[in-house]
Amino acid sequence: MNTTRRGFLASLAAAPQLLAQNPRDVRIVDVATSREDYIYRAPLKFGGAIVDRVTLLNVNLTISDRAGRTAKGFGSMPLGNIWAFPSKTMNYAQTLAAMQTLAAKIRAIAAACTDYAHPVELNHILEPAWLRAGDDTTRELKLAEPIPKLCTLVTASPFDAALNDAYGKLNKRSVFHCYGREYLREDLSRYLGAEFKGLFLGQFVNREPKPRMPLYHLVGAVDPIVEADIPKRLNDGLPETLPEWIDYNGLTHLKIKLNGDNLAWDRDRILTVDRVAGEVMARRKTEKWFYSLDFNEKCQSVEYLLDMLRQVKEKSPAGFERIQYIEQPTKRDLKADKHNVMHEAAKLRPVVIDESLVDLESLAMAREMGYSGAALKACKGQSQALLMAAAAQKWKMFLCVQDLTCPGASLIHSAGLAAHVPGVAAIEANSRQYVPAANKKWEAKFPGIFNVKDGQMNTSILNRPGLSAV
């Protein structure tokens, strides 16, 4: 604990000094964590890996303002180690254990902080210490590979969520009302640099949620499309084929997971989804529906993507037109992959940065490389997601909000982010497909989020105090 505290104090000394006091500032007074474990009802394949389980990191956090008023906040997030900490040398249990060790360090760091500030400002100060804790965990556990920044952001995200949740509850309003200058006095230049001087976060966040938003349904790389694809039915009361899901939820938006290393397979997967979806949509008299394509960075080159898109367009012009955007087709390490520029691909469809997006530098680099959009994720932190949303809006980039198969409170958080960021058109929600057991206790309280019947989520209810979950 003493080492952690010394490291924390050192990080504060290195960080920029806090600005003028605001009577609405708060400090952290208590932090506690817990975990939940679930097995998926069906496996999910992405980025070449199969996932069949999830561990949720839950955070309960108490804050106090200078007048002594207190409020409790809650944050939850999947420890998506396969996505956040992919490794060729460590197994699932090892990378998950590393994230759990890191979570304990982050808890201690947050509990040791005595400064008063807005949650966005506190996150700005604490993040360097959290990143150092990631390096400390790498050394202490003698990990074969260092914990990446993305992994640290994911591990820290429920702490930031709980802090933002508590802040909204202390002010008895949705936290999305609490990013204006009355609450956060610092302009965006403090967090994003001189280009953003005179701009404030509240200008880029809607105080009220969009009332309804389409649901993006995931078609995983091993998900059955039609009955013949099912080796043995689960018979658990939920849909199992794509037509069944479309009918069950009234779907109009489909996200197609692709492999990125077999062009013919990827092309035919899109064409099969388009054919089957077209048959169901015709029966349902649905005139418009959309696709997003997700390669999870597995394409070796942008030429692969361009060739595949050309073939899809040649074989199904209407199917090609339904593609709304493309997620991170090539490697997440942009500096090592600078030759894979997206300028030509982005002329065809928006190409968004996802795994690579960990800070403003990565967003700016992606923009220079031709990426035309950004995928925001609650699992990278509420504060960071909003700052990246502000930067992307200023730079006129396409925006979407993506999932980490978030269940329960983390889905409500993710949906709230999508509903309050201008320009985001749909919500991804995979947990209802893969881990519905984790949603059970939330369904009655949030029927429009967890039980979708018309292809759209009722996001009007995401206006309760805090992050709206509890």
PLY file of the C-alpha trace (Angstrom):
ply
format ascii 1.0
element vertex 470
property float x
property float y
property float z
element edge 469
property int vertex1
property int vertex2
end_header
0.00 0.00 0.00
2.85 2.40 0.85
4.47 1.77 -2.53
1.17 2.38 -4.28
0.62 5.60 -2.34
4.15 6.85 -3.06
3.65 6.12 -6.74
0.35 7.94 -6.67
1.82 11.02 -4.97
4.70 11.03 -7.45
2.23 10.99 -10.33
0.41 13.98 -8.85
3.65 15.87 -8.56
4.33 15.20 -12.23
0.80 16.11 -13.31
-0.38 19.64 -14.10
-1.56 21.53 -11.03
-5.28 21.69 -10.36
-6.99 24.88 -11.46
-9.17 27.28 -9.46
-11.57 25.77 -6.96
-15.14 25.09 -7.98
-17.69 24.63 -5.16
-19.14 21.73 -7.16
-15.87 19.78 -7.06
-15.78 16.46 -5.26
-13.27 14.03 -3.83
-13.26 10.25 -3.54
-13.79 9.01 0.02
-14.30 5.27 -0.42
-13.85 2.65 -3.15
-14.81 -1.04 -3.11
-14.77 -3.68 -5.84
-16.47 -6.99 -6.50
-16.74 -9.41 -9.42
-19.32 -11.50 -11.23
-18.60 -14.45 -13.52
-20.82 -15.77 -16.29
-20.60 -18.45 -18.97
-21.86 -17.49 -22.43
-24.94 -19.28 -23.78
-23.11 -19.51 -27.11
-19.47 -18.81 -28.05
-18.43 -15.56 -29.71
-15.58 -15.41 -32.21
-13.74 -12.19 -32.95
-10.20 -11.30 -33.89
-9.38 -14.98 -34.40
-10.30 -15.88 -30.79
-13.27 -17.70 -29.30
-14.79 -16.32 -26.09
-17.22 -18.29 -23.96
-17.19 -16.48 -20.59
-16.94 -13.07 -18.94
-15.82 -11.58 -15.64
-17.43 -8.30 -14.63
-15.54 -5.83 -12.46
-18.00 -3.90 -10.30
-17.05 -0.73 -8.44
-18.91 1.01 -5.61
-17.49 4.47 -4.97
-18.43 7.26 -2.54
-17.68 10.93 -3.10
-17.98 14.05 -0.97
-18.10 17.74 -1.85
-16.50 20.52 0.17
-19.72 21.05 2.12
-19.64 17.45 3.28
-22.50 16.14 1.12
-21.91 12.58 -0.02
-23.22 10.33 -2.78
-22.58 6.76 -3.85
-21.92 5.69 -7.42
-21.73 2.35 -9.22
-19.74 1.27 -12.26
-19.43 -2.10 -13.98
-17.49 -3.35 -16.98
-16.47 -6.68 -18.49
-12.77 -7.40 -18.11
-12.52 -8.14 -21.81
-8.98 -9.49 -21.69
-9.16 -11.29 -25.04
-9.86 -7.93 -26.70
-7.96 -5.54 -24.42
-4.91 -7.73 -23.75
-4.48 -10.12 -26.69
-1.45 -12.32 -26.24
0.32 -15.04 -28.20
2.31 -16.16 -25.18
-0.19 -15.97 -22.27
-3.49 -17.77 -21.88
-6.91 -16.44 -20.88
-6.41 -17.11 -17.17
-3.07 -15.28 -17.10
-4.25 -12.09 -18.82
-7.45 -12.05 -16.74
-5.41 -12.42 -13.54
-3.19 -9.54 -14.64
-6.24 -7.31 -15.10
-7.57 -8.32 -11.68
-4.22 -7.49 -10.06
-4.21 -4.17 -11.87
-7.78 -3.48 -10.70
-6.66 -3.83 -7.08
-3.88 -1.32 -7.67
-6.26 1.11 -9.37
-8.66 0.79 -6.43
-5.85 1.72 -4.03
-4.79 4.66 -6.19
-8.35 6.02 -6.38
-8.86 5.57 -2.63
-5.63 7.48 -1.91
-6.66 10.53 -3.94
-7.65 13.47 -1.73
-8.04 16.17 -4.38
-11.34 17.89 -5.13
-12.26 18.21 -8.82
-14.83 17.37 -11.48
-14.81 13.66 -12.52
-13.27 14.50 -15.91
-10.51 16.42 -14.16
-9.96 13.66 -11.61
-9.67 11.12 -14.42
-7.15 13.42 -16.13
-5.02 13.46 -12.98
-5.39 9.80 -12.06
-4.80 8.24 -15.49
-0.97 8.60 -15.41
-0.89 6.79 -12.07
-3.16 4.05 -13.45
-0.84 3.60 -16.44
2.15 3.35 -14.12
0.25 0.73 -12.16
-0.05 -1.24 -15.38
3.73 -1.14 -15.78
4.17 -2.14 -12.12
1.83 -5.10 -12.61
3.81 -6.22 -15.66
7.03 -6.23 -13.62
5.59 -7.75 -10.45
3.87 -10.62 -12.25
6.83 -11.05 -14.63
4.42 -11.03 -17.57
5.72 -12.21 -20.92
4.21 -9.12 -22.56
3.55 -5.65 -21.10
0.03 -4.63 -20.19
-1.07 -2.32 -23.03
-2.65 1.07 -22.47
-5.97 -0.19 -23.83
-6.01 -2.88 -21.14
-5.41 -0.31 -18.40
-8.19 1.91 -19.74
-10.63 -1.02 -19.71
-9.64 -1.98 -16.16
-9.99 1.61 -14.95
-13.27 2.28 -16.75
-15.68 1.05 -14.02
-13.92 3.31 -11.51
-14.42 6.31 -13.80
-18.02 5.21 -14.41
-18.72 4.98 -10.68
-17.20 8.43 -10.17
-19.33 9.99 -12.89
-22.38 8.14 -11.60
-21.85 9.43 -8.06
-21.33 12.98 -9.32
-24.65 13.00 -11.14
-26.40 11.58 -8.09
-24.85 14.18 -5.82
-26.28 16.86 -8.12
-29.60 14.97 -8.39
-29.52 14.82 -12.19
-28.24 12.83 -15.10
-24.46 13.17 -15.25
-24.89 14.25 -18.87
-26.27 17.51 -17.45
-23.03 17.95 -15.55
-20.48 18.62 -18.29
-21.36 22.29 -18.84
-19.24 25.19 -17.60
-21.15 25.43 -14.33
-19.71 22.03 -13.41
-16.53 21.69 -15.48
-14.90 25.11 -15.70
-11.81 24.03 -17.62
-12.03 24.32 -21.38
-10.99 21.47 -23.67
-7.49 22.85 -24.23
-6.58 21.42 -20.82
-7.32 17.90 -22.04
-6.95 18.11 -25.82
-4.44 20.88 -26.48
-4.38 24.44 -27.79
-6.50 23.70 -30.85
-9.47 23.30 -28.52
-9.00 26.50 -26.52
-12.31 28.25 -25.84
-14.33 25.08 -26.45
-16.08 23.31 -23.58
-17.13 19.69 -23.19
-20.78 20.57 -22.70
-20.91 21.87 -26.28
-20.35 18.34 -27.58
-22.68 16.40 -25.28
-26.47 16.39 -25.42
-28.06 17.02 -22.02
-31.07 14.88 -22.95
-30.90 11.45 -24.59
-32.19 10.70 -28.04
-35.60 9.12 -27.35
-35.12 6.04 -29.53
-32.12 4.45 -31.25
-31.75 1.41 -33.55
-30.15 -1.71 -32.12
-27.11 -3.18 -33.92
-27.29 -6.98 -33.72
-24.04 -8.94 -33.92
-23.60 -11.73 -36.44
-20.53 -13.43 -34.99
-18.10 -15.35 -37.15
-19.32 -18.71 -35.78
-22.96 -17.74 -35.30
-25.47 -19.82 -37.25
-27.16 -17.95 -40.07
-29.78 -20.55 -41.00
-31.08 -23.77 -39.48
-28.57 -25.94 -41.36
-25.72 -24.15 -39.54
-26.86 -25.41 -36.11
-25.20 -28.70 -35.06
-27.47 -28.97 -32.01
-30.12 -26.52 -30.86
-29.79 -24.88 -27.43
-33.57 -24.79 -27.00
-33.30 -22.15 -24.28
-36.18 -19.98 -25.47
-34.01 -17.47 -27.36
-33.49 -17.22 -31.14
-30.67 -19.21 -32.70
-30.72 -18.28 -36.40
-30.52 -14.88 -38.04
-34.14 -14.93 -39.29
-35.30 -15.82 -35.78
-33.36 -12.91 -34.28
-34.68 -10.47 -36.89
-38.26 -11.50 -36.11
-37.65 -11.58 -32.35
-36.21 -8.05 -32.11
-37.54 -6.46 -35.32
-33.94 -5.85 -36.36
-32.86 -3.34 -39.02
-29.11 -3.11 -38.21
-26.68 -6.04 -38.43
-23.00 -5.99 -37.48
-21.08 -8.70 -39.35
-17.90 -10.10 -37.78
-15.35 -11.10 -40.42
-12.06 -13.02 -40.28
-9.82 -10.76 -42.36
-7.59 -13.63 -43.53
-9.82 -15.37 -46.08
-11.23 -13.02 -48.66
-13.61 -15.51 -50.23
-15.02 -16.48 -46.82
-15.48 -12.85 -45.76
-17.11 -11.90 -49.05
-19.44 -14.89 -48.98
-20.30 -14.28 -45.33
-21.53 -10.78 -46.20
-23.41 -12.05 -49.23
-25.04 -14.85 -47.21
-26.13 -12.45 -44.47
-27.46 -10.08 -47.11
-29.39 -12.84 -48.91
-30.94 -14.28 -45.75
-31.69 -10.88 -44.26
-33.21 -9.78 -47.57
-35.63 -12.69 -47.54
-36.77 -11.90 -43.99
-36.98 -8.15 -44.60
-39.11 -8.74 -47.70
-41.48 -10.89 -45.68
-41.59 -8.25 -42.93
-42.01 -5.46 -45.51
-38.90 -3.71 -44.15
-37.57 -1.39 -46.85
-34.33 -0.16 -45.26
-31.74 -2.00 -43.22
-28.03 -1.60 -42.63
-24.77 -3.46 -42.02
-21.50 -2.64 -40.33
-18.39 -4.73 -41.01
-15.91 -5.58 -38.24
-12.57 -7.21 -39.01
-11.12 -6.72 -35.50
-7.83 -5.57 -37.11
-7.20 -8.92 -38.85
-6.75 -7.65 -42.45
-3.09 -7.74 -43.42
-3.52 -4.86 -45.84
-5.95 -2.21 -46.96
-5.81 -3.83 -50.42
-7.56 -6.86 -48.94
-10.39 -4.63 -47.73
-10.68 -2.78 -51.03
-10.72 -6.00 -53.03
-13.38 -7.52 -50.81
-15.59 -4.42 -51.03
-15.26 -4.41 -54.82
-16.34 -8.05 -54.99
-19.31 -7.48 -52.68
-20.41 -4.50 -54.77
-20.07 -6.51 -57.97
-22.13 -9.44 -56.69
-24.68 -7.48 -54.65
-24.86 -3.72 -55.36
-27.81 -3.37 -52.98
-25.95 -5.25 -50.24
-22.94 -2.97 -50.67
-25.16 0.09 -50.35
-26.42 -1.22 -47.00
-22.91 -1.08 -45.47
-23.00 1.86 -43.08
-19.39 1.77 -41.86
-16.30 -0.43 -41.39
-14.50 -0.99 -38.09
-10.72 -1.13 -37.69
-9.70 -3.43 -40.56
-5.94 -3.53 -39.92
-3.54 -3.69 -36.96
-4.11 -1.61 -33.84
-0.47 -0.47 -33.70
-0.80 2.44 -36.10
2.82 3.53 -35.78
3.99 0.10 -36.92
1.38 -0.10 -39.67
1.57 3.35 -41.24
1.64 2.00 -44.78
-1.95 0.74 -44.39
-3.65 4.05 -45.02
-7.43 4.19 -45.37
-7.93 7.13 -47.74
-9.26 5.02 -50.64
-11.39 2.80 -48.41
-12.88 5.82 -46.63
-14.06 7.15 -49.99
-16.31 4.10 -50.18
-17.55 3.94 -46.59
-16.59 5.49 -43.24
-13.68 3.57 -41.70
-13.51 3.92 -37.93
-10.65 3.52 -35.49
-11.52 1.14 -32.65
-8.79 -0.93 -30.94
-6.23 1.77 -31.75
-8.14 4.59 -30.07
-6.55 5.12 -26.65
-5.88 8.88 -26.63
-5.94 12.04 -28.73
-2.59 11.21 -30.34
-3.95 7.93 -31.71
-7.10 9.66 -33.00
-5.03 12.32 -34.76
-2.71 9.70 -36.26
-5.66 7.65 -37.51
-7.14 10.76 -39.09
-3.85 11.43 -40.90
-3.87 7.83 -42.14
-7.29 8.26 -43.70
-9.58 6.89 -41.02
-12.77 8.93 -41.21
-14.48 7.89 -37.99
-14.07 6.81 -34.38
-15.68 4.05 -32.36
-16.40 5.27 -28.84
-16.56 2.70 -26.05
-17.71 3.01 -22.46
-15.07 0.40 -21.61
-12.33 2.97 -22.29
-13.84 5.28 -19.66
-16.73 7.72 -19.64
-14.42 10.72 -19.38
-12.11 9.63 -22.20
-15.00 8.64 -24.46
-16.58 12.08 -24.13
-13.28 13.85 -24.78
-12.66 11.74 -27.88
-16.25 12.43 -28.98
-15.59 16.16 -28.69
-12.37 15.95 -30.71
-14.00 13.80 -33.39
-16.93 16.17 -33.70
-14.63 19.15 -34.11
-12.76 17.25 -36.80
-16.06 16.27 -38.46
-15.45 12.53 -38.14
-18.07 9.78 -38.28
-19.01 8.51 -34.80
-20.37 5.24 -33.50
-20.55 3.65 -30.05
-19.40 0.03 -29.81
-19.97 -2.71 -27.28
-17.73 -5.07 -25.31
-20.61 -7.53 -24.94
-21.61 -5.32 -22.04
-24.36 -6.68 -19.77
-26.37 -5.04 -17.01
-25.14 -1.68 -15.78
-22.37 -1.59 -18.39
-24.94 -1.83 -21.20
-27.00 0.98 -19.67
-23.79 3.01 -19.47
-22.89 2.27 -23.10
-26.42 3.00 -24.31
-26.41 6.27 -22.38
-23.16 7.28 -24.05
-24.63 6.56 -27.49
-27.86 8.38 -26.67
-26.11 11.56 -25.52
-23.35 11.96 -28.15
-24.51 13.89 -31.23
-24.21 12.00 -34.50
-24.27 8.47 -33.10
-27.06 6.69 -34.94
-27.34 3.24 -33.33
-26.51 1.12 -30.26
-24.69 -2.18 -30.20
-25.87 -4.60 -27.50
-24.44 -8.12 -27.70
-25.07 -9.40 -24.19
-28.69 -10.30 -24.95
-27.28 -12.82 -27.46
-24.30 -14.26 -25.59
-24.74 -13.69 -21.85
-28.44 -12.98 -21.15
-28.11 -14.40 -17.62
-26.16 -11.27 -16.65
-29.09 -9.09 -17.74
-31.85 -10.83 -15.80
-31.93 -8.55 -12.77
-32.00 -5.46 -14.99
-34.73 -6.40 -17.45
-37.78 -5.40 -15.40
-36.37 -1.99 -14.51
-35.18 -1.19 -18.05
-37.51 -3.06 -20.43
-36.79 -0.75 -23.35
-33.07 -1.51 -23.12
-33.03 -5.25 -22.46
-36.22 -6.36 -24.23
-36.24 -4.96 -27.75
-39.21 -5.77 -29.98
-39.21 -3.16 -32.73
-35.53 -2.95 -33.61
-35.04 0.12 -31.45
-34.08 0.81 -27.87
-36.17 3.17 -25.78
-33.35 5.46 -24.71
-35.67 8.17 -23.39
-35.45 6.48 -19.97
-31.69 7.12 -19.77
-32.16 10.46 -18.04
-32.13 9.39 -14.40
-29.62 10.69 -11.84
-26.04 9.59 -12.42
-25.44 7.18 -15.30
-29.10 6.07 -15.02
-28.36 2.47 -13.99
-29.16 2.40 -10.25
0 1
1 2
2 3
3 4
4 5
5 6
6 7
7 8
8 9
9 10
10 11
11 12
12 13
13 14
14 15
15 16
16 17
17 18
18 19
19 20
20 21
21 22
22 23
23 24
24 25
25 26
26 27
27 28
28 29
29 30
30 31
31 32
32 33
33 34
34 35
35 36
36 37
37 38
38 39
39 40
40 41
41 42
42 43
43 44
44 45
45 46
46 47
47 48
48 49
49 50
50 51
51 52
52 53
53 54
54 55
55 56
56 57
57 58
58 59
59 60
60 61
61 62
62 63
63 64
64 65
65 66
66 67
67 68
68 69
69 70
70 71
71 72
72 73
73 74
74 75
75 76
76 77
77 78
78 79
79 80
80 81
81 82
82 83
83 84
84 85
85 86
86 87
87 88
88 89
89 90
90 91
91 92
92 93
93 94
94 95
95 96
96 97
97 98
98 99
99 100
100 101
101 102
102 103
103 104
104 105
105 106
106 107
107 108
108 109
109 110
110 111
111 112
112 113
113 114
114 115
115 116
116 117
117 118
118 119
119 120
120 121
121 122
122 123
123 124
124 125
125 126
126 127
127 128
128 129
129 130
130 131
131 132
132 133
133 134
134 135
135 136
136 137
137 138
138 139
139 140
140 141
141 142
142 143
143 144
144 145
145 146
146 147
147 148
148 149
149 150
150 151
151 152
152 153
153 154
154 155
155 156
156 157
157 158
158 159
159 160
160 161
161 162
162 163
163 164
164 165
165 166
166 167
167 168
168 169
169 170
170 171
171 172
172 173
173 174
174 175
175 176
176 177
177 178
178 179
179 180
180 181
181 182
182 183
183 184
184 185
185 186
186 187
187 188
188 189
189 190
190 191
191 192
192 193
193 194
194 195
195 196
196 197
197 198
198 199
199 200
200 201
201 202
202 203
203 204
204 205
205 206
206 207
207 208
208 209
209 210
210 211
211 212
212 213
213 214
214 215
215 216
216 217
217 218
218 219
219 220
220 221
221 222
222 223
223 224
224 225
225 226
226 227
227 228
228 229
229 230
230 231
231 232
232 233
233 234
234 235
235 236
236 237
237 238
238 239
239 240
240 241
241 242
242 243
243 244
244 245
245 246
246 247
247 248
248 249
249 250
250 251
251 252
252 253
253 254
254 255
255 256
256 257
257 258
258 259
259 260
260 261
261 262
262 263
263 264
264 265
265 266
266 267
267 268
268 269
269 270
270 271
271 272
272 273
273 274
274 275
275 276
276 277
277 278
278 279
279 280
280 281
281 282
282 283
283 284
284 285
285 286
286 287
287 288
288 289
289 290
290 291
291 292
292 293
293 294
294 295
295 296
296 297
297 298
298 299
299 300
300 301
301 302
302 303
303 304
304 305
305 306
306 307
307 308
308 309
309 310
310 311
311 312
312 313
313 314
314 315
315 316
316 317
317 318
318 319
319 320
320 321
321 322
322 323
323 324
324 325
325 326
326 327
327 328
328 329
329 330
330 331
331 332
332 333
333 334
334 335
335 336
336 337
337 338
338 339
339 340
340 341
341 342
342 343
343 344
344 345
345 346
346 347
347 348
348 349
349 350
350 351
351 352
352 353
353 354
354 355
355 356
356 357
357 358
358 359
359 360
360 361
361 362
362 363
363 364
364 365
365 366
366 367
367 368
368 369
369 370
370 371
371 372
372 373
373 374
374 375
375 376
376 377
377 378
378 379
379 380
380 381
381 382
382 383
383 384
384 385
385 386
386 387
387 388
388 389
389 390
390 391
391 392
392 393
393 394
394 395
395 396
396 397
397 398
398 399
399 400
400 401
401 402
402 403
403 404
404 405
405 406
406 407
407 408
408 409
409 410
410 411
411 412
412 413
413 414
414 415
415 416
416 417
417 418
418 419
419 420
420 421
421 422
422 423
423 424
424 425
425 426
426 427
427 428
428 429
429 430
430 431
431 432
432 433
433 434
434 435
435 436
436 437
437 438
438 439
439 440
440 441
441 442
442 443
443 444
444 445
445 446
446 447
447 448
448 449
449 450
450 451
451 452
452 453
453 454
454 455
455 456
456 457
457 458
458 459
459 460
460 461
461 462
462 463
463 464
464 465
465 466
466 467
467 468
468 469
